[in-house]
Amino acid sequence: MKSILYAAIFIIFLSSCNSKKQVDVIVYNAKVYTVNAKFDTVEAFAVANGKIIQLGNTVEIRKLYSAKEEINAEGRAVYPGFIDAHAHFYGYGQSLQTADLRETKSWDEVLDRLTDFAKTHPDGWLIGNGWDQNDWKNKAFPTNEKLTQLFPNRPVFLNRIDGHAAIANQKAFDDAGIKQATSIKGGDMLIQDGKLTGVLIDNAVNLVESKIPTPDAKLAEKIFTDAQRNCFAAGLTTIDDCGLPYQAVEFIEKLQKENKLKMRLYVMLADAPQNYDYLFKRGAIKTDRLNVRSFKVYADGALGSRGACLLKPYTDMPEKSGFLLSDIKHFEEVAAKISAHNFQMCTHAIGDSANRVMLKIYNSVLKGKNDKRWRIEHAQVVNKEDFDLFGKSNIVPSVQPTHATSDMYWAGQRLGADRLKDAYAYKQLLKQNGWIPLGTDFPVENINPLLTFYAATVREDAKGFPKGGFQMENALTPQEALKGMTIWAAKANFEEQEKGSLEPGKLADFVILDHDILQASPQNILKTKVLKTYLNGEKVYEAK
């Protein structure tokens, strides 16, 4: 009798096991921030065919499903995959192949790093990225005499941190055919004692940069895959790459079809006639990993190099006000053309004058409430009279919180106290439409999205300066910051129905962290590490 009873129990057990639905991944014993409309948290979810199919508590999900991969999160926090709403993915990959000049403390340190790099990279142009004279004791722009002495027969080109200025040696000038300073619309060639210093600002940068040979296919693939590896390790699953040529899009498509490039990319094509012709003829491009429906336009330069276009002169250099990079007529024509073809316009605008010009053009084209989601990238310094121009036509301010904590040491010197109050004003900008996408602008800033979260909410540097935070009236709440890195960033890309939150039917892009950043202290936010990153339900990164 007992043997019959045991057999019956065993059969019931087997049938209960067999009744479980097979899925690809189960996450359980977690604190899952769904970032849905109610901002619910749950304990578990199941993934099949690259999408979330159900969320619930641990007992419920494990009772209903069995999976090839079951992840016991041990109470850790799980978030939607982070989305960087403004970056330079390809540019970051390029920077990994060049001399790293970030966080140098002097021009001499730049030269030392460059000399070391040249020993292991002896051929071709010598390229470096990331110097910032604002971090040096002598905050004046460098001059290129020592650069020319060190490398008399090899062209050298060193990008400033913001990409809006560079310094080149004499060999690079010779190769570019530059013999003397010339007047350039939207750019500047700095002169000292009647001689070129080697420093180029904004549109002048291209005079030399255009002479650098383009990477071959092998190097281009390495550029993309190296960038992907580091971005997955940072918990990023979608990146907005701002300002690429159409040829780069075709190469991305090739790498994605070969499954060499898995990162989801939202690509803005650069403001150039051939790019407009290409996309207008082909039409918007949309797969689950690539979205091309927008154009990146530059209104002005950067604040650090005084190329940002201001309504009144710079406080620390009264003879300069910055400049627009093109005539207003160009921006008007481009806006009309993009609107006529129903694409998205995304414009870099740093200074209050550049923001005013572009906001007025946008409003004249959009004519009030709409869902075209035209974006102002950076919206860094906005005149207090112009904030409502965002809300009037649903213009999206796309901001990068780490710019505030990088610039706060010297931004007041450039702008003065009154203008500074309306700079990096993320809370004021959030109020315009009720949502705001966040990015980093990497490689200008670090790729780490947790630094975005920290800068948006704490508004201090890693050492706790300034105590109490920089202009905390414009800090975001932890919930707002997380939304800015997930669902609101997805919305800026017209992708909120497929990603940005963990809900049934959405893509299974998620990240597991070792700290709950919404509950962590500021110092613990900075210590937080990504444990695992999943894209489409596939593990693409695991911490060692």
N, C-alpha and C positions, 0 to 999 in steps of 0.2 A: 504493500500500500504506500509506504514511504517513497519507494523508488518511482512509483507513478506520479506522486505529488511533486517530487523533485524534477521529474521530466516535464511536468506541466508548467512549473515555475520557470524552468529553463527555456521552454518554448515561448512563454509570455515575454521573458527577458529578450530573447532573440527578436521576436516580432516588434517589441518596443524599440530596439536598436535599429531594426530595418525600416521602421516608420519615420526615422529622422531623415530630413532632407539633406542631401549632400551639397555643401557649398565649398567655396575656395578658402575663405578665411573667416575665423571667428575671433573677435576681441572680447574679453570678459574680465571681470574684476577691475574695471577701469572707472575713471571719472571722465566721461566723454562729454566734451562741450560740443553740442550739436550746432550751435550758432544758427538755429532755426528762428522763426519769427518770435517765439516765446523765450528764446535763449535757454532751452531746456538742457539739463544734464541727464545722462542715462549711464547704465553700467556696462552695456554690451551691445554689439551689433554683429550682423552677418553680412558677408560679401560674396557675391557670385557674378561671374562674367564681367568683372571690373566695376560693379556697381553695388551700392548699399541696398540690401533687400529688406532688412528689418532691424529695428533697434528696440531695446527693452532692458529688463534686468537680467542678471547673469543666469539665474535658474531657468527663466523662460527661454532665453536664446539657446542655451546648451541642451535644453530638453527638446527643442524643435529641430536643431541642426547639428550636424557633425561636419568637420572640415579637414582638409588636408593639412592646414596650418591653423593651430589654435594658440592664441596668444593670451597668456595670463599676465595682465598688466600690473598685477600686484598693487592695485590702488592708484597707479600713476595716472597722470592727466593725458588725455588724447584730444587732439584738435584737428579741425579740417587742415589739409595741406596749406601751407602759407603761400600767399600770392604776393609777388612784388609788382606793384602797379606802375613803377617807373624805374627802369634799370637799363643797362647796356650789356646784355648777355654776351654778345660777340666781342664787344670792346673789353669786357672783363677777361674773356678767354685770351684775347690778344695780349692783355697786360701780364698774363701769366707767362708769356714767352719773352718778356722784356725785363729790364732792370727795375726793381721795386724801389721807388724813391719816396714812398710814404713815410711820414713821421720822422723825416730827417730834421735835424736841429740847426743845420747851417748849410751854406753853399759848399763848403769844404767837405762836409759829410756826403753830399750828393756826389761830388767828384770822386771821393773814395769808393763809394758803392759802385759807381759806374766803372771805375778802373778794375775792381774785382770782377764785376760781371763780364767785362770785355775779355778777361783772361780765359773764360770758358765759352765765350761766344765771339770768336775772333773774326768772323766774316760778315760782310755786308754792312748795311746801316746799323748804327748803334742806337737803340731806342730805349727810352726810359719813361716811366710814368709816376706821377704822384707827388712831386715836390710842391711845397706851399710856403712861400716866403713869410706868410703871417705866423708861422710856427718858429721862425728864427729870431735871434736877438736883433739882427739887422733886418728889418722888415722891408727894405727896398728890394725891387727886382734885381736879380743878379745880372752880370754882364759876361760875355762869352770869351774873354781873353784866355783864361786858364783852360777852358774847354778846347779852344783851338790849339793851345800849346800841347795839351795832353794827346790830342787826336788830330794832328795836322793833315793827315791823308785819309781820314775816314769820316764820312758824314755822320753827325750826331744830331739827334732830335729828341728833346725831352719835354713831354707834356706836363703842364701844371695840373694839379689835383682835379680842377673842375673841367678840364678839357677845353677851356676858353682862352688859354694862353699857352705858349711854348717858348723854349729857347733852343736855338740851333747854333752850331759852330760855323766857322768860315767855310769849311769844305762843303757843308750842306747848302750854304748860301751860294757858293760857286756852282754846285750841281744844279741849283734851282735858277741860275742866271740872275741872281740878285746882286746888284752892284751899289745901289743907293736906295734911300727911303723914297717911297712913292705914296701918294694919297690913295687910300682904299676906303670905299664905302663900307661902313659897319666894321672897320678894323683899324689897327694901328701898328706901326713899326717903331719901337722906341729908339730914341736917339740920345746920346750923351756926348757932350763936347764935339758935336757935329758928326759923330760916327754912330753907325748902327750898333746897338748893344747885343743883338741876337734875339731879343725878346719880341715876340709877335703876339698880338691880341686879336681874338675873334676872327674875322674874315681874313686877316693877314696870315693866320696860321696855315691856311691851305696853300699859300705860295710855296711852302717847303714840303708840307705833308703830302701834297699831291705827287711829289717826285719819289716817294717811298714805294718800292715795288710791292705789288699786291701778293698775298700769300698764295702758294700753289695749292692744289687740291689736298695733298697730304697734310700740309701745315694747317689748312683751313679746318679739316676734320679734327685735328688735334686741338685746335682752338675751341671748337664747339664741345668736344667731349671732355676736355679738362674743365671747362666752365661747368658743364653738367655735373661732373663728379662732386665738385665743391658745393654746388648749389643744393644738390640732394642731401649732402651731409649737413647743410644748414636748415633742412626742413622745408625747402622751397619746392613746390610742385608746379607752379605756373609763374612765368616771368614775362613782363611787358618789355620787349626790346625796342627801344625808341630810336628810330631814324636809320633804317637799313636801306641799301639799294635793292632793287628787285632781284638782282642776280643772287644775293644772299638768301632770299626767300626760296629760290629754285634749288639752291644747294641744301637748305634746311629740309625741303621736301624729299630730296634724294636720300639724305641721312636718315630721315624718319622712316621712309619706305624700307630701308635696309636694316631698320631697328637698331641703328647705332646711336641715334639721338631720340631719347624717350621723353625728354622734358617738354612740357606743354608751353608753347610760346604764343604770345599775342604781339604781333609785329606791326609797328608803325613804319611805313615807308617814308624815306627822307623827302624833303621838299625839293624835287628836281623834275624837270619836264618829262624825262624818260620814265620816271616812276609813276607819274600821273597817267601817261599814255598806256603803260603796261597794265595797271590795275583797272583803269576805266574800260579797257578793251576786254580784259579777262574776267572782271567781276570779282566780288569778294571771295576770298578763299576760306573755307571752313571745314576742318576735320576735328576729331576729338583732341588732337595735339597741336594744331596750327590754326590760327585765326588771323587773317589779314584783311582789315576793313578800314584802316585809318592812316592818316598822314601826320608826320611830325614836322612842325614848322618852328623856326627860331625867331623870336621877336628881338631879343637882346642878348647880352653876354652875362657875365657872372659878377656878383658883388665883390668877391675877393680880388679880382683883377680890375675892378672899377669899370667893367664894361656893361654892367646893368644900367638900363636907361632910367634916370630919375627925373622927376618933375623939377627939382631944384638941385643945385650942385652938391657934390659930396662934401660933407662937413670937414673931412680931413684933406681935401684937395679941391678948393673952391673953383679952380679953373676947369674942372671936369664935371660932366653930368652923365657920362656914359653915352650910349648911342643905340639906335635901332639898327639891326643888321640888314634890313632892306627898306625900301621906300614903303610908305603906308599904302600906296597904290598896289604894290605887289601883294600885301596881305589881304587887301580888299578883293583883288582878282582871284587869289587862291581860295579865299573863303567862299566866294560865289561859285567857283568851279567845283569845289568839294561838295557844297550843298546841292548843286544841280545834279550830281551823280550819286547823292545820298550816301556819302561816306562820312566818317568821323574826322573832325579836325582837332588836333592836339598841339597846343602851342606853348613852347618854352617862354615864360615871362617872369623875370626876376624883379626888376625895378617897378616903382609905382607908375612911372610914365608908360612903360611897356605894357603893364597890366591894364591901364586905362585905355590905351589905344586898342588892344586886342578885345577887351570887354565891350567896347563900343562897336567895333566891327562885328563881333559875334552877335550882339543884340540886334544890330541892323539887319543881319541875315536871318537869324532865328525867329525874330519878331514875337517874343513872348514865350509862354509855356510850351514845352515840346518834350520829346523823348529821344532827341538825337545824341545826347550825352557828349556834346562837344566839351573838350577839356582844356583847362589852363594848367600846364605842367609847372609846378613849383609855387606859383602865386605867393611869392616870398615877401615882397613889400607891396602892400596895397594901401592906397590913400583911403582914409576913413569915409570919404564921400562915395567911394566906389564899391564897397562890399555888396551893396544891394544889387549891383549889376550882375552878380553871379545868380542870385535867386530869380531875378526877373525873367531870365530865359533858360533857367535850369542848367546853367553852365557849371561843370564839375571842376572844383579845385582839387588837383591831384598833387599831394604834398609829400615831403620826405622829412620826417621828424628829426633824423640825425643831422640834418643841415642846421637846425636851430642850435643843437648842442655843440656842433663844430664851429659855428660862426659867432656864438654868443660872446666870445672873448674880445672880438674886435668889431662886430657889427655896429655897435653904438658909436664907434669912432667914425665909421663911414657915414652913418645916417643921422647921428644926433639923437637926443633923448625923445623928442616928439615923434619922429618917424619910426623909431624903434618900437614904440608901443603898438603899431599896426603892422609889424613884421612878424613872420612865423606865427600868425594868428589863427591857429588851427581850430579853436573853439568857435571863433567868430565865423570862420569859413564853413564849419560843420552846420551851423545854424541856417545857412542859406538854403540848403536843399534837404537837410536832415540826414545826410550821409556824406562820407568823405573817404576816398581811397588813399592808402598809404604805400609808400615805396622807399627805396634807399638811394637811387641814382648810382648804384655801384657801377664801375669801380671808383667813382668819386668818393663814396663812403664804403664802409665794410658791408659785405653781403649778408651778414647775420641779421635775420628779421627780429630776433629777440632784442637787438639794440634799437630797432625801430620802436618796439613796444616800450622799452625802457625810456627812450627819449620822449615819446609821446605822453607818457604818464608821469614820469618822475622829473624830466627836464633838468637833469643834472649830468655832469660827466661822471666817469667811473670812480673819481676820487671824492664825489659828493659835493662838487662845486657847481653853481653857487648854492649854499645851504638854503634849503627851502624851495629851490627850483628857479629856473629862469622864466620870468613872466608867466607864473602859474595860472593866471586867469585864462590862459589859452591852452592849458594841459587838457588832455583827453582822459576820460575814465578808462579803467582797464577793459571794460566791456566794449566801449567805443573803439579802443585801439585794436582789440582782437577783431572786431568787425571790419575795421579798416584794412586789416591784413588778410581778410578772408572774403566774406560775403560782399562787402562794399567794393573791394578790389575786383571781384568777379563782375559786379554790376557795372563798374566803369568800362568793362570789356564786353558788355551785353551777354554775359555768361552765367548770370545768377541762377538760371534754371537748371544748370548742369553741374555746378561746382560752387565752392565757397561755404558750404554747410554740409553736415552729415545727416542726410535725410534719404528715405527710400527713393530709389530711382536715380539718385545723383552718383557721380563718379566717386569711386572709393579711393580718394586721395586723402591721406591722413598722416599725422605725425605723433609720435609718442615721446614725451619729454620726461626728464627725471624730477622736475619741479612743476608745481601748478603755478604758472606765472600770474594768474588772476588773484591768487592768494598769497604769493611770495613777497618777502621783504625786498626792497630795492637791490640789496647786495645779492640776494639769492636769485633774483631775475638775471643778474649778470653772470652768475655761476651756472645757470641752467644749461643742460646739455641735451642735444637731440639723441635719443636712443635708437629710434627706427623711423624711417620714412617709407611710406607706401604710395605708389602711383598706380591707379587702375587695379588696386588689390594686389599688386606685385611689389615685393620688398626691393627697394632700390638703394637703400642704405641701412646699415646696422653698425652702431658704435662697437669698437673692439674693446 
